[in-house]
Amino acid sequence: MKVLLVHYRYFLSGGPESYLFKVEDLFRRHGDEVFVLSARDARNRPCPQENYFVEGRGNDVYFRRIRLTPANALKLLKGAFYNPEAARNLTRMIRDLRPDAVYVLQQNNLLSPAVFMAARRAGVRVVHRLSDYNPMCPRFDFLRAGEPCEKCLAGSLWNGVRHKCVQHSFGASLVRVLSMVFHRWIGAFDCLDGFVVTNRFMEQKLREFGVAPERIFLVPTFIDSAAIQPRYDHAGYVLYLGRLEPEKGPQFAVAAMAHLSDLDLRLKLTGTLADDHTGQLAALLERHGLAERIDFEGFVQGAQLDALIAGALGLVCPSVLYDNLPNVLLEAAAYGKPVIAPRHGCFPGVVDDGRTGLLYAPGDAADLADKIRRLQTTPGLAETLGRNARAKCEREYAPERHYRDLRRVLEPAAAGA
């Protein structure tokens, strides 16, 4: 099978890129031909198809850091509405390389939904994997003022402009909403043969958005747990693994420790206090006298990260976001570690409460602390949950299962299924 992967970056900068490189390798290990369309960037990995890559947007990964010169503004507008270069280059790739299917990962704000339309015009099956809620929410994450919000899904997109949801800016919010209106008007997402989602919550939101059930395919992310040795004991700490940004909820993990002063237990967080631009974490440490019980591990990777996960009692994932099956859930399970997560968004469909992990009331640090206490003080609970999590990981998130299910979605024959 020949698969053409489309993604707006070809260097590692986060979860979507991690998936891109893993799935690229997965297909090649099964003898399939894989091609890539992305954007030019000095940080890119070598790629035989780099001559097809489109103009990038400079050295800034994140939209909020881009300097709005006239040239950059034009790039952003093309990426937001319709990028003709992406459409032309994808058309050339399909003509030259003749793929059986086009698998689009992230396209927003650079490649644009123009790639959907180009693939449809070329008569090739095109499927879009959703890493966020970009067709439904101007912010992509159903978050407003630090709380989940679905006003644009249930009502008008103009709520996004009224509340200045994008970068707290009227102008940025207006451009984003106008681009969404434009894409709906031209039927850009109607060109897709299907959407790949990683969890049931995303599937439900797409149905509420109006996507027919037969166009939605559940294919969870994967992890090679066979390469990871699980560990069912621990070194006396719970672990927060992720960015120290408010929407990821590290403030709740820190606040929970104020309720656990009687336990011989530490909290470790990846990153440094300087990574928290809000100052919330430093304020919590001072207010509750927690500095001696909380460790900031800095940037960790490789063997150091492996050891950090392996030594944990469990992982806390206190996300304010609905999220979209974050990798940390699978990494924890592969190491035999239970996860404590909020009872909203994707989490209840991934963490089996009382079986593979524990769920708590979103935004409630006291309830989060109660679940940590239960994990620490109930004999054998952490090991039982961890073993169940590992078994589920081997069963439901294995690479071979992902390949089988994804190939079934991408095969042209699936169009008539």
C-alpha positions as CSV (number, residue, x, y, z in Angstrom):
1,M,0.0,0.0,0.0
2,K,1.2,3.6,-0.7
3,V,0.3,6.1,1.9
4,L,0.8,9.9,1.7
5,L,1.1,11.5,5.2
6,V,0.3,15.2,5.5
7,H,1.4,17.1,8.5
8,Y,2.4,20.7,9.1
9,R,5.8,19.9,10.8
10,Y,8.5,17.3,10.0
11,F,10.4,17.8,13.2
12,L,9.6,16.7,16.7
13,S,7.9,19.4,18.7
14,G,5.0,17.6,20.5
15,G,2.5,14.7,20.5
16,P,1.3,15.0,16.9
17,E,4.8,14.8,15.6
18,S,5.6,11.9,17.8
19,Y,2.6,10.1,16.3
20,L,3.6,11.1,12.8
21,F,7.1,9.5,13.0
22,K,5.8,6.4,14.8
23,V,3.1,5.8,12.2
24,E,5.5,6.4,9.4
25,D,7.8,3.8,10.8
26,L,4.9,1.4,11.5
27,F,3.8,1.4,7.9
28,R,7.4,1.0,6.5
29,R,8.0,-1.9,8.9
30,H,5.0,-3.6,7.2
31,G,6.5,-3.1,3.8
32,D,4.2,-0.2,2.7
33,E,5.5,2.8,0.8
34,V,5.2,6.1,2.8
35,F,5.4,9.6,1.4
36,V,5.3,12.9,3.3
37,L,4.0,16.4,2.6
38,S,5.0,19.0,5.1
39,A,6.4,22.5,5.4
40,R,10.0,23.6,4.9
41,D,11.9,24.2,8.1
42,A,15.6,24.0,9.1
43,R,14.7,21.6,11.9
44,N,13.1,19.1,9.6
45,R,14.3,15.5,9.5
46,P,15.7,14.4,6.1
47,C,12.8,13.4,3.7
48,P,13.0,12.2,0.1
49,Q,9.9,14.3,-0.7
50,E,11.2,17.6,0.7
51,N,11.1,19.2,-2.8
52,Y,7.3,19.1,-2.5
53,F,7.3,20.8,0.9
54,V,5.5,24.1,1.2
55,E,6.7,27.4,2.6
56,G,6.9,27.3,6.4
57,R,6.2,30.1,8.8
58,G,9.6,30.7,10.3
59,N,11.2,29.4,13.5
60,D,8.2,29.8,15.7
61,V,6.3,26.6,16.5
62,Y,3.5,28.4,18.3
63,F,1.1,30.8,16.7
64,R,1.2,33.2,19.7
65,R,5.0,33.8,19.2
66,I,4.9,34.7,15.5
67,R,5.9,38.3,14.8
68,L,3.1,39.8,12.7
69,T,5.0,41.3,9.8
70,P,3.1,41.9,6.5
71,A,4.7,38.7,5.1
72,N,3.9,36.6,8.1
73,A,0.4,37.9,8.2
74,L,-0.1,36.8,4.6
75,K,1.3,33.3,5.4
76,L,-1.1,33.1,8.4
77,L,-4.1,34.1,6.3
78,K,-3.3,31.5,3.6
79,G,-2.8,28.9,6.3
80,A,-6.1,29.8,8.0
81,F,-8.3,30.0,4.9
82,Y,-6.8,28.3,1.8
83,N,-3.2,27.6,1.0
84,P,-2.9,27.3,-2.8
85,E,0.7,26.1,-2.6
86,A,-0.3,23.2,-0.4
87,A,-3.1,22.3,-2.8
88,R,-0.7,22.5,-5.9
89,N,2.1,20.5,-4.2
90,L,-0.3,17.8,-3.0
91,T,-1.8,17.5,-6.5
92,R,1.7,17.1,-7.9
93,M,2.6,14.4,-5.4
94,I,-0.5,12.4,-6.1
95,R,0.2,12.7,-9.9
96,D,3.9,11.7,-9.5
97,L,3.8,9.1,-6.7
98,R,0.2,7.7,-7.1
99,P,-0.6,7.0,-3.4
100,D,-3.6,4.8,-2.5
101,A,-4.6,7.1,0.3
102,V,-3.9,10.5,1.8
103,Y,-3.7,10.5,5.6
104,V,-3.9,14.1,6.9
105,L,-2.7,14.8,10.5
106,Q,-2.5,18.5,11.5
107,Q,-3.2,21.0,8.7
108,N,-4.6,24.1,10.5
109,N,-3.0,27.5,10.2
110,L,-0.4,26.4,7.6
111,L,-1.4,23.8,5.1
112,S,-5.1,24.5,5.5
113,P,-8.1,22.3,4.5
114,A,-7.0,23.0,0.9
115,V,-5.3,19.6,1.1
116,F,-8.6,17.8,1.7
117,M,-10.0,19.4,-1.5
118,A,-6.9,18.7,-3.6
119,A,-7.0,15.0,-2.6
120,R,-10.7,14.8,-3.4
121,R,-10.2,16.4,-6.8
122,A,-7.4,13.9,-7.6
123,G,-9.8,11.0,-6.8
124,V,-7.7,9.6,-3.9
125,R,-9.2,8.5,-0.6
126,V,-8.5,11.1,2.1
127,V,-8.9,10.7,5.8
128,H,-8.2,13.2,8.6
129,R,-7.0,12.3,12.0
130,L,-8.1,14.7,14.6
131,S,-5.5,15.7,17.3
132,D,-7.8,18.4,18.6
133,Y,-11.3,19.9,18.1
134,N,-10.4,22.3,15.3
135,P,-13.5,21.8,13.1
136,M,-15.7,22.7,16.1
137,C,-14.0,25.2,18.3
138,P,-12.1,28.4,17.3
139,R,-9.5,27.7,20.1
140,F,-9.3,24.0,19.1
141,D,-9.7,22.9,22.7
142,F,-13.2,23.8,24.0
143,L,-11.6,26.0,26.7
144,R,-12.6,29.6,27.7
145,A,-11.4,31.6,30.7
146,G,-9.9,28.4,32.1
147,E,-13.1,26.4,32.0
148,P,-14.5,23.9,29.4
149,C,-16.9,25.7,27.0
150,E,-18.9,24.3,24.1
151,K,-20.8,27.4,23.1
152,C,-19.6,27.3,19.5
153,L,-20.5,23.7,19.1
154,A,-24.0,24.1,20.5
155,G,-24.6,27.5,19.1
156,S,-23.0,30.2,17.0
157,L,-19.3,30.4,16.1
158,W,-19.5,34.1,16.7
159,N,-19.3,33.3,20.4
160,G,-15.6,32.9,19.8
161,V,-15.4,36.5,18.5
162,R,-17.5,37.9,21.3
163,H,-15.4,36.2,24.0
164,K,-12.1,36.9,22.2
165,C,-11.3,33.2,22.5
166,V,-8.2,33.1,20.3
167,Q,-5.2,34.7,22.0
168,H,-7.6,37.0,23.9
169,S,-7.7,39.1,20.7
170,F,-10.7,40.3,18.8
171,G,-8.8,40.4,15.5
172,A,-7.3,36.9,15.9
173,S,-10.6,35.5,17.0
174,L,-12.4,37.1,14.0
175,V,-9.9,35.7,11.5
176,R,-10.2,32.2,13.0
177,V,-14.0,32.3,13.0
178,L,-14.2,33.7,9.5
179,S,-11.9,30.9,8.3
180,M,-14.2,28.3,9.9
181,V,-17.2,29.9,8.3
182,F,-15.4,29.9,5.0
183,H,-14.4,26.2,5.3
184,R,-18.0,25.2,6.0
185,W,-19.3,27.4,3.1
186,I,-16.9,25.7,0.6
187,G,-17.5,22.2,2.1
188,A,-13.9,21.6,2.9
189,F,-14.5,18.9,5.5
190,D,-17.2,17.4,3.4
191,C,-14.4,16.3,1.0
192,L,-13.1,13.9,3.6
193,D,-13.9,10.2,3.3
194,G,-13.6,9.9,7.0
195,F,-12.3,11.2,10.3
196,V,-10.0,9.1,12.5
197,V,-10.5,9.8,16.3
198,T,-8.6,8.4,19.2
199,N,-11.4,8.2,21.8
200,R,-15.2,7.9,22.2
201,F,-15.5,11.5,23.6
202,M,-14.2,12.9,20.3
203,E,-16.5,10.6,18.4
204,Q,-19.5,11.9,20.3
205,K,-18.5,15.6,19.7
206,L,-18.2,14.9,16.0
207,R,-21.6,13.4,15.9
208,E,-23.0,16.5,17.7
209,F,-21.2,18.5,15.1
210,G,-23.2,16.7,12.4
211,V,-20.7,14.1,11.1
212,A,-22.4,10.9,10.1
213,P,-21.4,7.9,12.3
214,E,-20.2,5.9,9.2
215,R,-17.6,8.6,8.5
216,I,-16.0,8.4,12.0
217,F,-13.4,5.7,12.7
218,L,-12.1,5.0,16.2
219,V,-8.4,4.2,16.0
220,P,-6.6,4.9,19.4
221,T,-3.0,6.0,19.6
222,F,-0.5,3.1,20.1
223,I,2.6,2.3,22.2
224,D,5.0,-0.6,22.0
225,S,4.6,-1.8,25.5
226,A,6.6,-4.9,24.7
227,A,9.7,-2.7,24.7
228,I,8.9,-1.5,28.2
229,Q,9.5,-3.4,31.5
230,P,6.6,-2.6,33.9
231,R,7.4,-1.9,37.5
232,Y,4.8,-2.4,40.2
233,D,6.6,-1.0,43.2
234,H,7.4,2.6,43.7
235,A,9.8,5.1,45.3
236,G,7.4,7.2,47.3
237,Y,6.2,9.8,44.8
238,V,3.4,10.7,42.4
239,L,4.4,12.1,39.1
240,Y,3.0,15.0,36.9
241,L,4.3,14.5,33.4
242,G,3.6,17.4,31.0
243,R,3.9,21.1,30.3
244,L,3.5,23.5,33.2
245,E,0.7,25.4,31.7
246,P,-2.6,26.1,33.5
247,E,-4.8,24.2,31.0
248,K,-2.8,21.1,31.8
249,G,-3.6,21.5,35.5
250,P,-0.3,21.3,37.4
251,Q,-1.7,23.8,39.8
252,F,-4.2,21.2,41.0
253,A,-1.5,18.6,41.5
254,V,0.4,21.1,43.7
255,A,-2.7,22.2,45.6
256,A,-3.6,18.6,46.2
257,M,-0.4,18.1,48.2
258,A,-1.6,20.6,50.8
259,H,-4.2,18.1,51.8
260,L,-1.6,15.3,52.1
261,S,0.8,16.6,54.7
262,D,0.4,13.5,56.9
263,L,1.6,11.2,54.2
264,D,5.2,10.3,53.4
265,L,4.7,11.1,49.8
266,R,6.3,13.6,47.3
267,L,5.1,15.1,44.1
268,K,7.5,15.3,41.2
269,L,6.8,17.5,38.1
270,T,8.6,17.7,34.8
271,G,9.9,21.2,34.1
272,T,11.0,24.1,36.2
273,L,9.2,26.8,38.2
274,A,10.4,29.2,35.5
275,D,8.3,27.4,32.9
276,D,5.1,28.5,34.8
277,H,4.6,32.0,33.3
278,T,1.5,32.6,35.5
279,G,3.4,32.3,38.8
280,Q,0.6,30.1,40.2
281,L,2.8,27.3,41.2
282,A,5.3,29.4,43.1
283,A,2.4,31.1,44.9
284,L,1.0,27.8,46.0
285,L,4.3,26.5,47.2
286,E,4.7,29.6,49.4
287,R,1.1,29.7,50.6
288,H,1.0,26.0,51.7
289,G,4.7,25.6,52.6
290,L,5.2,22.8,50.1
291,A,8.7,23.6,48.8
292,E,10.2,20.7,50.7
293,R,7.7,18.1,49.4
294,I,7.7,19.0,45.7
295,D,10.4,18.4,43.1
296,F,10.7,20.1,39.8
297,E,12.7,17.7,37.6
298,G,13.4,20.0,34.7
299,F,13.4,18.8,31.1
300,V,13.8,15.0,31.1
301,Q,14.0,12.5,28.3
302,G,15.4,9.1,27.4
303,A,16.6,6.9,30.3
304,Q,16.0,9.6,32.9
305,L,12.3,9.9,31.9
306,D,11.9,6.1,31.9
307,A,13.3,5.9,35.4
308,L,11.0,8.7,36.6
309,I,7.9,7.0,35.3
310,A,9.0,3.6,36.6
311,G,9.6,4.8,40.1
312,A,6.2,6.5,40.5
313,L,3.3,5.3,42.7
314,G,1.1,6.6,39.9
315,L,0.7,9.5,37.5
316,V,-1.6,12.5,38.0
317,C,-3.1,14.0,34.9
318,P,-5.2,16.9,36.2
319,S,-6.0,18.4,32.8
320,V,-8.5,21.3,32.6
321,L,-8.8,20.4,29.0
322,Y,-11.0,17.7,27.6
323,D,-7.8,16.5,25.9
324,N,-7.5,13.8,23.3
325,L,-6.0,10.6,24.6
326,P,-2.6,12.2,25.7
327,N,0.4,10.0,25.3
328,V,1.0,10.2,29.1
329,L,-1.9,7.8,29.6
330,L,-0.4,5.1,27.5
331,E,3.1,5.7,28.8
332,A,1.8,5.2,32.4
333,A,-0.1,2.1,31.5
334,A,2.9,0.6,29.7
335,Y,5.0,1.0,32.8
336,G,2.2,-0.6,34.9
337,K,1.3,2.7,36.6
338,P,-2.3,3.8,37.4
339,V,-3.4,7.3,36.4
340,I,-5.5,9.7,38.4
341,A,-7.5,11.9,35.9
342,P,-10.5,14.2,35.9
343,R,-13.9,12.8,35.2
344,H,-14.5,14.7,32.0
345,G,-13.5,14.8,28.3
346,C,-11.6,11.8,27.0
347,F,-10.5,10.5,30.4
348,P,-13.5,8.4,31.5
349,G,-13.3,6.5,28.2
350,V,-9.7,5.7,28.7
351,V,-9.2,5.4,32.5
352,D,-11.5,2.7,33.9
353,D,-12.3,4.1,37.3
354,G,-11.4,1.6,40.0
355,R,-9.9,-0.8,37.5
356,T,-7.0,0.8,35.6
357,G,-6.9,4.1,37.5
358,L,-9.0,6.6,39.5
359,L,-11.2,9.5,38.4
360,Y,-11.8,12.7,40.4
361,A,-14.1,15.7,40.1
362,P,-12.5,18.2,37.6
363,G,-10.9,21.2,39.2
364,D,-11.3,19.8,42.7
365,A,-7.9,19.6,44.4
366,A,-9.3,18.1,47.5
367,D,-10.9,15.3,45.6
368,L,-7.7,14.7,43.7
369,A,-5.9,14.5,47.0
370,D,-8.4,12.0,48.2
371,K,-7.7,9.8,45.2
372,I,-3.9,10.1,45.8
373,R,-4.5,9.2,49.4
374,R,-6.5,6.1,48.4
375,L,-3.8,5.0,46.1
376,Q,-1.1,5.4,48.7
377,T,-2.9,3.9,51.7
378,T,-4.9,1.0,50.3
379,P,-2.7,-2.1,50.3
380,G,-2.1,-3.5,46.9
381,L,-4.3,-1.0,45.1
382,A,-1.6,0.7,43.0
383,E,-0.2,-2.7,41.9
384,T,-3.7,-4.1,41.0
385,L,-4.6,-1.0,39.0
386,G,-1.2,-0.9,37.4
387,R,-1.4,-4.5,36.3
388,N,-4.8,-4.0,34.8
389,A,-3.6,-0.9,33.0
390,R,-0.7,-2.8,31.5
391,A,-3.0,-5.6,30.4
392,K,-5.4,-3.1,28.7
393,C,-2.4,-1.3,27.1
394,E,-1.2,-4.6,25.6
395,R,-4.7,-5.5,24.4
396,E,-6.0,-2.2,23.1
397,Y,-3.1,0.0,22.3
398,A,-0.7,-2.4,20.6
399,P,1.1,-1.2,17.4
400,E,-0.2,-4.2,15.4
401,R,-3.8,-3.4,16.3
402,H,-3.3,0.2,15.3
403,Y,-1.8,-0.8,12.0
404,R,-4.6,-3.3,11.2
405,D,-7.4,-0.8,12.1
406,L,-5.8,2.2,10.4
407,R,-5.0,0.3,7.2
408,R,-8.6,-0.9,7.1
409,V,-9.7,2.8,7.2
410,L,-7.2,3.9,4.6
411,E,-7.7,1.2,2.0
412,P,-9.7,2.5,-1.0
413,A,-12.0,-0.5,-0.6
414,A,-13.2,1.1,2.6
415,A,-15.0,3.8,0.5
416,G,-17.7,1.3,-0.3
417,A,-17.9,-0.4,3.1
